[in-house]
Amino acid sequence: MYLDDLPIWAVVGEQTDKEISVFTHRKIEVGYHGNRIVDVTVTTEEKAVIAPDVELELSYEVVWKESKTEFQNRYDKYLDASFFKHKIHWFSIFNSFMMVIFLVGLVAMILMRTLRKDYQRYSKDDDLDEIERDLGDEYGWKQIHGDVFRPSSHSILFSTLVATGSQLAAAALVLILLAVTEKLWTERGSILSTAIFVYAATSPVNGYIGGALYSQLGGRRWIRQTLLGASLFPGIVCSTSFFINFYSYLVSQC
C-alpha cells in the first residue's frame, strides 16, 4: 500500500503452533513538511486470537505530526546508507579480473596458432601454379567463407531481429545512465515511464540498422521490414501481457 507514493507496511498477525492471532488496531503516523507528506509510519496494537464464531473489531487512527524532513529527502529513510560503508572486496574483484584476462589470453593464443598455420599455408600457395592451386583442397578459414558471406534466406526477419536487439541495447544503456545520474526512484513508476520513453526515442536506431542490414542483404521489400521492425518487440510484449492478464482473469472467475 502507498500513501502519496510512500510505501506502507505493517505486521498483520502472528502464528504459532497452537493459535493464530491478528492485530486489530492500526496507528498511522503521517509526517508533513509544509503542505507535503514526507513520512508515513504504521504500528500495530491490540492482538486478538482468531477462533470460530468470534467477531473482531478492527480500528485505526491517524496522527499528523510536523517533520523537519524536506520533501526531496523523504526517501532517504528507505535507502540503506550503511551499504556504501561496507568494505570493497578487492581480492574478489582482482580474482575475477585475472580470470577474465586468463580466459581471453587462452582463446587469443589458440586463435593465433590456428591463424598462423593458415597464413603459412596461404603463403606457400602463392608459389604454386594456378593448375596446382585449383587441384588443391581448401582448408582452414577458406572452408567457411561461403557460409559466412552467404545472405540469409529470411533477410527480413534476420535484419529485424538484429535491429531490435540493437535498439534494446541502446535503450538499456541510456536507461542505466539516467538511473545513475537522475533520481528515478523518487516517484513510483518513474523507471517504467522512463523506459517506455527511452525505447520510443531510440527507435531511429532500429530503423537505421534494420534498413542498412536489409539493404546489404539485397532486400527490396523495405516497407515490410520497417513495419515488422516497429511492431515485433511491442507485439511480443503486448501479446504476453494480454495472455497473462487473460489467464489471471479466467483463474479468478473459477
C-alpha positions as CSV (number, residue, x, y, z in Angstrom):
1,M,0.0,0.0,0.0
2,Y,1.2,3.5,-0.8
3,L,0.4,7.0,0.6
4,D,1.5,9.8,-1.6
5,D,3.9,7.3,-3.3
6,L,5.4,6.4,0.1
7,P,5.3,2.7,0.8
8,I,3.4,1.5,3.9
9,W,3.8,-1.9,5.5
10,A,2.8,-3.5,8.8
11,V,2.5,-6.8,10.6
12,V,-0.9,-8.4,10.0
13,G,-0.6,-11.0,12.8
14,E,1.3,-13.9,14.3
15,Q,1.1,-17.6,14.0
16,T,2.2,-20.3,16.5
17,D,1.7,-24.0,16.8
18,K,-1.4,-23.5,18.9
19,E,-3.1,-20.4,17.7
20,I,-3.3,-17.6,15.1
21,S,-3.7,-14.0,16.1
22,V,-4.1,-10.7,14.3
23,F,-3.6,-7.1,15.3
24,T,-6.9,-5.3,15.3
25,H,-5.7,-1.7,15.6
26,R,-3.6,0.3,13.3
27,K,-1.9,3.5,14.2
28,I,-0.9,5.6,11.2
29,E,1.6,8.4,11.8
30,V,1.8,10.8,8.9
31,G,4.7,13.3,8.9
32,Y,4.3,16.5,6.9
33,H,6.6,19.4,5.9
34,G,4.7,22.4,4.8
35,N,1.9,21.1,2.6
36,R,3.7,17.9,1.5
37,I,3.7,14.4,3.1
38,V,7.3,13.3,3.9
39,D,6.9,10.3,6.2
40,V,4.4,7.5,6.9
41,T,4.7,5.0,9.8
42,V,2.3,2.3,10.7
43,T,2.3,0.4,14.0
44,T,0.0,-2.4,15.1
45,E,-1.6,-2.9,18.5
46,E,-4.3,-5.0,20.3
47,K,-3.6,-8.6,19.3
48,A,-6.6,-10.8,19.2
49,V,-6.8,-14.6,18.7
50,I,-8.7,-15.9,15.7
51,A,-11.3,-18.5,16.7
52,P,-14.6,-19.8,15.4
53,D,-17.7,-17.6,16.0
54,V,-15.5,-14.8,17.3
55,E,-16.1,-11.3,15.9
56,L,-13.2,-9.0,15.6
57,E,-13.5,-5.2,15.8
58,L,-10.9,-3.5,13.6
59,S,-10.0,0.1,14.2
60,Y,-7.4,2.6,13.1
61,E,-6.2,6.1,14.0
62,V,-4.3,8.7,12.0
63,V,-1.9,11.0,13.7
64,W,-0.5,14.0,11.9
65,K,2.9,15.4,13.1
66,E,5.2,18.0,11.7
67,S,8.5,16.8,10.4
68,K,11.8,18.6,9.6
69,T,12.5,16.3,6.7
70,E,12.3,18.1,3.4
71,F,10.2,16.7,0.5
72,Q,13.2,15.9,-1.7
73,N,14.8,13.9,1.1
74,R,11.8,11.9,2.1
75,Y,13.1,8.6,0.5
76,D,16.4,8.7,2.5
77,K,15.0,6.5,5.2
78,Y,14.2,3.7,2.8
79,L,17.8,3.6,1.4
80,D,20.4,1.5,3.2
81,A,23.0,4.2,3.9
82,S,25.3,1.6,5.5
83,F,25.6,-0.3,2.2
84,F,28.1,2.3,0.9
85,K,30.2,2.0,4.1
86,H,31.0,-1.7,3.5
87,K,34.5,-2.6,2.6
88,I,35.1,-3.4,-1.0
89,H,36.2,-6.9,-1.6
90,W,39.3,-6.1,-3.7
91,F,40.6,-9.6,-3.7
92,S,37.4,-10.9,-5.3
93,I,37.5,-8.2,-7.9
94,F,41.1,-8.8,-8.7
95,N,40.5,-12.6,-8.8
96,S,37.6,-12.1,-11.3
97,F,39.7,-9.7,-13.4
98,M,42.6,-12.1,-13.6
99,M,40.3,-14.9,-14.6
100,V,38.9,-12.9,-17.4
101,I,42.4,-12.0,-18.6
102,F,43.5,-15.6,-18.5
103,L,40.5,-16.8,-20.5
104,V,40.8,-14.1,-23.1
105,G,44.5,-14.8,-23.4
106,L,43.9,-18.5,-23.8
107,V,41.3,-18.0,-26.6
108,A,43.6,-15.5,-28.3
109,M,46.5,-17.9,-28.2
110,I,44.5,-20.7,-29.8
111,L,43.2,-18.4,-32.5
112,M,46.7,-17.0,-33.2
113,R,48.2,-20.5,-33.5
114,T,45.4,-21.6,-35.9
115,L,45.7,-18.4,-38.0
116,R,49.5,-18.6,-38.1
117,K,49.3,-22.1,-39.7
118,D,46.7,-20.9,-42.2
119,Y,48.9,-17.9,-43.1
120,Q,51.9,-20.2,-43.7
121,R,49.8,-22.5,-45.9
122,Y,48.4,-19.5,-47.9
123,S,51.9,-18.1,-48.4
124,K,53.0,-21.5,-49.8
125,D,50.0,-21.4,-52.2
126,D,51.2,-18.2,-53.7
127,D,54.3,-20.0,-55.1
128,L,52.2,-22.7,-56.8
129,D,50.8,-22.5,-60.3
130,E,47.1,-21.9,-61.0
131,I,46.6,-25.5,-62.0
132,E,48.1,-26.9,-58.8
133,R,46.1,-24.3,-56.8
134,D,42.9,-25.4,-58.4
135,L,43.6,-29.1,-57.8
136,G,44.3,-28.5,-54.1
137,D,41.6,-28.7,-51.5
138,E,40.5,-25.7,-49.5
139,Y,41.4,-25.8,-45.8
140,G,41.3,-23.5,-42.8
141,W,39.2,-20.4,-43.0
142,K,38.5,-20.9,-46.7
143,Q,36.2,-23.7,-45.9
144,I,33.6,-21.5,-44.2
145,H,33.8,-18.3,-46.3
146,G,30.8,-19.5,-48.3
147,D,28.7,-19.7,-45.1
148,V,29.9,-16.5,-43.6
149,F,29.2,-14.3,-46.6
150,R,26.1,-16.1,-47.7
151,P,22.9,-13.9,-47.3
152,S,20.2,-15.2,-45.0
153,S,17.2,-16.9,-46.6
154,H,14.9,-14.9,-44.3
155,S,16.6,-11.5,-44.6
156,I,13.6,-9.5,-43.3
157,L,13.4,-11.5,-40.1
158,F,17.1,-11.5,-39.6
159,S,17.6,-7.8,-40.1
160,T,14.6,-7.1,-37.9
161,L,16.0,-9.2,-35.0
162,V,19.4,-7.6,-35.3
163,A,17.8,-4.1,-35.3
164,T,15.5,-4.8,-32.4
165,G,18.4,-6.2,-30.3
166,S,20.5,-3.1,-31.1
167,Q,17.6,-0.8,-30.1
168,L,17.1,-2.7,-26.8
169,A,20.8,-2.5,-26.1
170,A,20.9,1.3,-26.7
171,A,17.7,1.8,-24.7
172,A,19.2,-0.2,-21.8
173,L,22.4,1.8,-21.9
174,V,20.6,5.1,-21.8
175,L,18.3,3.9,-19.1
176,I,21.2,2.8,-16.9
177,L,22.9,6.2,-17.4
178,L,19.7,8.0,-16.5
179,A,19.2,5.9,-13.4
180,V,22.8,6.7,-12.3
181,T,22.6,10.4,-12.9
182,E,18.9,11.1,-12.1
183,K,16.8,10.2,-9.1
184,L,14.3,8.0,-10.9
185,W,13.4,6.2,-7.7
186,T,11.8,9.3,-6.1
187,E,8.4,8.6,-7.7
188,R,6.6,5.3,-8.1
189,G,6.5,4.1,-11.7
190,S,9.1,6.7,-13.0
191,I,11.5,4.0,-14.1
192,L,8.9,2.3,-16.2
193,S,7.7,5.5,-17.7
194,T,11.3,6.5,-18.5
195,A,12.0,3.1,-20.1
196,I,9.0,3.4,-22.4
197,F,10.1,6.9,-23.4
198,V,13.7,5.9,-24.0
199,Y,12.6,2.9,-26.1
200,A,10.5,5.2,-28.3
201,A,13.3,7.7,-28.5
202,T,15.8,5.0,-29.7
203,S,13.5,3.8,-32.5
204,P,15.8,5.5,-35.1
205,V,18.5,3.0,-34.1
206,N,16.1,0.2,-35.0
207,G,15.2,1.8,-38.3
208,Y,18.7,2.7,-39.4
209,I,20.4,-0.7,-38.5
210,G,17.5,-2.7,-39.8
211,G,17.3,-0.8,-43.1
212,A,21.0,-0.8,-43.7
213,L,21.4,-4.5,-43.0
214,Y,18.4,-5.4,-45.1
215,S,19.8,-3.3,-48.0
216,Q,23.2,-5.1,-47.7
217,L,21.4,-8.4,-47.9
218,G,19.9,-7.4,-51.2
219,G,16.3,-6.9,-49.9
220,R,13.8,-4.9,-51.8
221,R,10.7,-5.1,-49.6
222,W,11.8,-2.3,-47.2
223,I,8.3,-1.2,-46.2
224,R,7.6,-4.7,-44.8
225,Q,10.9,-4.7,-43.0
226,T,10.1,-1.3,-41.5
227,L,6.7,-2.3,-40.3
228,L,8.0,-5.6,-38.8
229,G,10.9,-3.8,-37.1
230,A,8.5,-1.3,-35.5
231,S,5.9,-3.9,-34.3
232,L,8.0,-7.0,-33.4
233,F,9.0,-6.3,-29.9
234,P,5.9,-4.3,-28.9
235,G,3.8,-7.0,-30.3
236,I,5.5,-9.7,-28.3
237,V,5.3,-7.6,-25.1
238,C,1.6,-6.8,-25.6
239,S,0.7,-10.4,-26.5
240,T,2.4,-11.7,-23.5
241,S,0.7,-9.2,-21.2
242,F,-2.7,-10.0,-22.7
243,F,-2.2,-13.7,-22.3
244,I,-1.1,-13.3,-18.6
245,N,-4.0,-11.0,-17.8
246,F,-6.5,-13.2,-19.6
247,Y,-5.2,-16.3,-17.8
248,S,-5.4,-14.4,-14.4
249,Y,-9.0,-13.4,-15.3
250,L,-10.0,-16.9,-16.0
251,V,-8.4,-18.2,-12.8
252,S,-10.2,-15.5,-10.8
253,Q,-13.5,-16.4,-12.3
254,C,-13.2,-20.1,-11.4
